[in-house]
Amino acid sequence: MKVYTESVQFKADRKLLDFIEKKLNKMDQYFDRIIDARVTLKLENAGQIKDKIAEVRLKVPGDVLVVKESQRTFEASIDEAVDVLKRQLIKFKEKAK
């Protein structure tokens, strides 16, 4: 699976990109026909709290699964998004059968 990462308003470091790719490559064990993953990282300045938003789009045959999570760090946002995507992939796989 190919992972495309886009960071808005900042430059993502290599460590974060490697973390995202490692987490998303684990999705193959739940559904092996994932075409690609597109990750958009954004900073949101709402008041005094600076939230990190991670939006993940998984393209699977015939559908696109989208998850948008917001946490204090990008790593936490990605972890949360991967958990939600895992549930969505399992549900999608069951529906396809």
MOBELUR-V277566 format. One record per pair of residues at least 6 apart in sequence whose ideal C-beta (glycine too) atoms are under 6 Angstrom apart, sorted by the first residue. I is the first residue (numbers start at 1). J is the second residue. D is the distance in whole Angstrom. If there is no record, write none. Layout:
# MOBELUR-V277566
[[I/J/D] [I/J/D]]
This chain:
# MOBELUR-V277566
[[1/34/5] [2/36/4] [3/21/5] [3/24/5] [3/37/5] [4/38/5] [5/17/6] [5/20/6] [5/39/5] [6/40/5] [7/41/4] [8/42/5] [9/43/6] [12/41/6] [16/74/6] [20/39/6] [20/78/6] [23/78/6] [23/82/5] [24/37/5] [27/34/6] [30/86/6] [30/89/5] [31/89/5] [31/93/5] [33/61/6] [34/58/6] [34/60/6] [35/59/4] [36/59/5] [37/58/5] [38/57/4] [39/56/5] [40/55/4] [41/54/6] [41/74/6] [42/53/4] [44/51/5] [44/53/6] [51/70/5] [52/73/6] [52/74/5] [52/77/5] [53/70/5] [54/69/5] [54/77/4] [54/78/5] [54/81/5] [55/68/4] [56/67/5] [56/81/5] [57/64/6] [57/66/5] [58/65/4] [65/88/5] [67/81/5] [67/84/5] [67/85/5] [69/77/5] [69/80/4] [69/81/4] [71/77/4]]
